[in-house]
Amino acid sequence: MAHTPADIKPVLNRLRRAQGQLGAVIAAVENGGSCRDVVIQLAAVSSALDKAGFQIIATAMQKCLDDPDDTTDPMTVEELQKLFMTLA
């Protein structure tokens, strides 16, 4: 399934944010940061990754609705549901 730059940009922004937050987690652990700070940063990383995944799946669902005959990367409803559930 081909994604447009408009589809990819918000996902990449979320992934880069998660990458930065993960760097903060690693630094906090290496420097003896407080448990609270580490857990808060881990939650932020997890949330950013989940949102990126949901956005990717939502885009795929929208493309399937907009063009059900697209054969570039066909996905069944069951496959989309399974992908969605992996994030739940």
Secondary structure, DSSP 8 states (H G I E B T S, - for coil): ----HHHHHHHHHHHHHHHHHHHHHHHHHHTT--HHHHHHHHHHHHHHHHHHHHHHHHHHHHHHHH-TT--SS---HHHHHHHHHHH-
